[in-house]
Amino acid sequence: MIVAGDILEEWDFVVEAGKVREFARAVQDVHSENADIAPPTFPVVASADFVERLITSMLGLDRSRTVHGEQDYEYFEPMRSGDRLRCRARMMSDETKTGRRGGSMRVITTEVEFMSAATGNLVCRETMTTIEKAAIEKAGEQA
């Protein structure tokens, strides 16, 4: 069982210049398109594969009922093209709450720290909330 504080996964990620430009164009960040500093939400590129594994294999959530709650980034240094990062994902909380329309929903908060492989300095911290909505009950059935 995964509990708050558990390290879920660690991986390495290289901030590639081409990916930074591609992402900057996709989010219409004209300031980052020709710069070596990644757009503020770029860490999602480094954590996307982890998030998919978290939802499907680590926690076994029902993908059809899973939604993105929120995502926050806290920067300590700029993330630049060419940076080699060591990424560490941690479970912050996994709670069951009563939804406004009845039923229960699962609210999971994770944190990913992106550290410079060269210096060990913390570059960015990403906090993400994922919600698994309550199953919809059909007439005469229980979820």
C-alpha positions as a printed NumPy array, in Angstrom:
array([[  0.   ,   0.   ,   0.   ],
       [  1.275,   3.458,  -0.927],
       [  1.131,   6.028,   1.884],
       [  1.941,   9.725,   2.248],
       [  5.67 ,  10.358,   2.118],
       [  6.493,   7.296,  -0.002],
       [  8.906,   7.825,  -2.897],
       [  6.969,   6.523,  -5.896],
       [  9.585,   6.704,  -8.613],
       [ 12.874,   8.335,  -9.616],
       [ 14.085,   8.986, -13.152],
       [ 16.447,  11.14 , -15.203],
       [ 15.287,  13.708, -17.736],
       [ 17.216,  15.861, -20.207],
       [ 15.698,  19.233, -21.108],
       [ 16.073,  19.087, -24.893],
       [ 16.158,  22.368, -26.837],
       [ 13.828,  21.007, -29.534],
       [ 11.265,  19.925, -26.933],
       [ 11.442,  23.339, -25.256],
       [ 10.749,  25.087, -28.6  ],
       [  7.957,  22.632, -29.474],
       [  6.321,  23.067, -26.062],
       [  6.679,  26.864, -26.209],
       [  4.885,  26.913, -29.58 ],
       [  2.161,  24.581, -28.287],
       [  1.403,  26.835, -25.306],
       [  1.921,  30.007, -27.379],
       [  4.793,  31.207, -25.194],
       [  6.536,  33.502, -27.676],
       [  9.129,  34.514, -25.067],
       [ 10.422,  30.936, -24.675],
       [ 10.19 ,  29.862, -28.318],
       [ 13.705,  31.093, -29.144],
       [ 15.211,  31.108, -25.654],
       [ 17.016,  28.419, -23.718],
       [ 14.774,  28.83 , -20.645],
       [ 11.823,  26.425, -20.609],
       [  8.261,  27.771, -20.222],
       [  6.902,  27.665, -16.65 ],
       [  4.71 ,  24.594, -17.228],
       [  7.379,  22.615, -19.121],
       [  7.982,  20.153, -16.227],
       [  4.739,  18.431, -17.259],
       [  6.744,  17.021, -20.196],
       [  9.149,  15.35 , -17.76 ],
       [  6.406,  13.964, -15.514],
       [  3.762,  12.873, -18.061],
       [  4.905,   9.24 , -18.318],
       [  5.113,   8.968, -14.526],
       [  1.567,  10.348, -14.145],
       [  0.217,   7.746, -16.565],
       [  1.939,   4.938, -14.618],
       [  0.663,   6.41 , -11.351],
       [ -2.938,   6.415, -12.557],
       [ -2.981,   3.05 , -14.294],
       [ -0.515,   0.679, -12.661],
       [  0.54 ,   2.143,  -9.299],
       [ -2.895,   3.174,  -8.017],
       [ -5.174,   1.257, -10.387],
       [ -7.54 ,   4.186, -10.903],
       [-10.42 ,   3.904, -13.361],
       [ -9.13 ,   6.055, -16.245],
       [-12.688,   6.843, -17.39 ],
       [-13.424,   8.498, -14.017],
       [-10.065,  10.216, -13.489],
       [ -9.685,  13.977, -13.939],
       [ -6.916,  16.505, -13.405],
       [ -7.575,  18.572, -10.293],
       [ -4.815,  21.158, -10.204],
       [ -1.112,  21.619, -10.757],
       [  1.326,  24.054,  -9.182],
       [  4.975,  24.825,  -9.913],
       [  7.485,  26.367,  -7.553],
       [ 10.777,  27.411,  -9.152],
       [ 14.133,  27.757,  -7.427],
       [ 16.27 ,  28.087, -10.587],
       [ 15.417,  28.454, -14.282],
       [ 15.003,  25.185, -16.189],
       [ 17.258,  25.491, -19.248],
       [ 17.815,  23.593, -22.477],
       [ 20.583,  21.073, -21.926],
       [ 19.891,  20.641, -18.202],
       [ 20.065,  17.083, -16.92 ],
       [ 17.539,  16.605, -14.157],
       [ 17.039,  13.932, -11.519],
       [ 13.306,  13.646, -10.863],
       [ 11.775,  12.223,  -7.683],
       [  8.026,  11.647,  -7.261],
       [  6.485,  11.38 ,  -3.814],
       [  2.964,  10.608,  -2.579],
       [  1.697,  13.554,  -0.55 ],
       [ -1.856,  12.399,   0.201],
       [ -4.505,   9.905,  -0.889],
       [ -7.916,  10.715,   0.56 ],
       [-11.496,   9.691,  -0.008],
       [-14.023,  12.53 ,   0.186],
       [-17.766,  12.829,  -0.269],
       [-18.651,  14.472,  -3.572],
       [-21.163,  17.321,  -3.876],
       [-23.528,  15.066,  -5.814],
       [-23.141,  12.148,  -3.45 ],
       [-20.825,   9.198,  -3.667],
       [-17.189,   9.243,  -2.786],
       [-14.239,  10.489,  -4.772],
       [-10.566,   9.798,  -4.34 ],
       [ -8.256,  12.823,  -4.206],
       [ -4.552,  12.074,  -4.724],
       [ -1.8  ,  14.672,  -4.369],
       [  1.717,  13.961,  -5.603],
       [  4.875,  16.032,  -5.698],
       [  7.734,  15.79 ,  -8.173],
       [ 11.058,  17.428,  -7.382],
       [ 13.33 ,  18.251, -10.318],
       [ 16.965,  18.479,  -9.197],
       [ 20.021,  19.415, -11.221],
       [ 22.04 ,  16.255, -11.895],
       [ 25.173,  18.44 , -11.99 ],
       [ 24.756,  20.329,  -8.704],
       [ 22.004,  18.508,  -6.81 ],
       [ 20.174,  21.835,  -6.452],
       [ 16.387,  21.814,  -6.47 ],
       [ 15.294,  23.45 ,  -9.739],
       [ 11.513,  23.057,  -9.551],
       [  8.8  ,  21.42 ,  -7.466],
       [  5.573,  20.317,  -9.17 ],
       [  2.517,  19.519,  -7.037],
       [ -0.389,  17.79 ,  -8.768],
       [ -3.858,  16.738,  -7.654],
       [ -5.627,  13.888,  -9.446],
       [ -9.269,  13.03 ,  -8.757],
       [-11.057,   9.75 ,  -9.354],
       [-14.753,  10.63 ,  -9.456],
       [-17.427,   8.428,  -7.908],
       [-18.789,   5.637, -10.061],
       [-22.188,   6.421, -11.54 ],
       [-24.838,   4.123, -10.189],
       [-27.413,   2.815, -12.636],
       [-30.983,   2.271, -11.494],
       [-31.108,  -0.804,  -9.286],
       [-27.297,  -1.222,  -9.167],
       [-24.669,  -0.362,  -6.599],
       [-21.17 ,   0.816,  -7.566]])
